[in-house]
Amino acid sequence: MTATSENILVELNVSAPAFKLIDIFDRTIDLKNYKGKKVFIGFFRHAGCPFCNLRVHNLMKIRDRLLANNMEMIFFFESKKEVMLQSIFHKEVSPVPLIADPEKKWYSIYGIENSPMKSAMSHLTSFIQTAISAKMKKLPIHMMAGKESISTMPAEFLLDENLIIRKIHYAKNLNDRMAMDTILDFAGNGTKS
């Protein structure tokens, strides 16, 4: 599977684009240092997006199971560091690297799609239910700030121990994410679907 936008294409069974970045907690996150571990990389929208914050909340529930299987997670957000650090929820995610990419450089490199149509349809069909679910879990919901985009579509990648991309999921709508069972199976078995 490849990206379906004008961005650089990312394909299965190739080395993941390497990065060495500083996360919002001032830690150096060098993808090369993850060699020997499996890695989940998630590209999310802005820090106040209920769709993304619900996903992060659910991923954090399985974190211990992933760690037990030598698998780490790295999350990218299009929000500025300062915006993310204002959120108690995002501070509590701190064991997982949170990388602010407001210029969306790495979104482009990983082929993250911008689709006003898909985003609008998601907002029309599921925003209220999603916002209510997020609010009930005390997750942040707020308007966009700065250069954040309403049209960013999430994406998720699974890398093997050699940092080869083995699974890609480009969201078709804002609630469309890789199945948790797929992530857990990959953590436990490496490449099982």
Secondary structure, DSSP 4 states (H G I P E B T S, - for coil): ----SSSPP--TTSBPPP-EEE-TTS-EEEGGGGTTSEEEEEE---TT-HHHHHHHHHHHHTHHHHHHTTEEEEEEESS-HHHHHT-HHHHHTTTS-EEE-TT-HHHHHTT--B-HHHHHHHHHHHHHHHHHHHHHTT-------TT--TTB--EEEEE-TT-BEEEEEE-SSTT----HHHHHHHHHHSS--
